[in-house]
Amino acid sequence: MNNELLSANEARKILKVGRNTMIELLNRREFSLKIGGKWFCNKRLLEEWMDNQVLCKKGR
């Protein structure tokens, strides 16, 4: 099991999104958690979320 945590900035670079969009995504808590006031993203959950976004768009 891969429970690697990424910083919010690392995840933002992977997703290629701006700061405001990243904040919106973090607040959904689908792949993120907040520890001591800092946001982190579970790499495995982020990858699964990205895969689901692609699959949802293909199914339209």
Secondary structure, 3 states (H helix, E strand, C coil): CCCCEEEHHHHHHHHCCCHHHHHHHHHHCCCEEEECCEEEEEHHHHHHHHHHHHHHHHCC
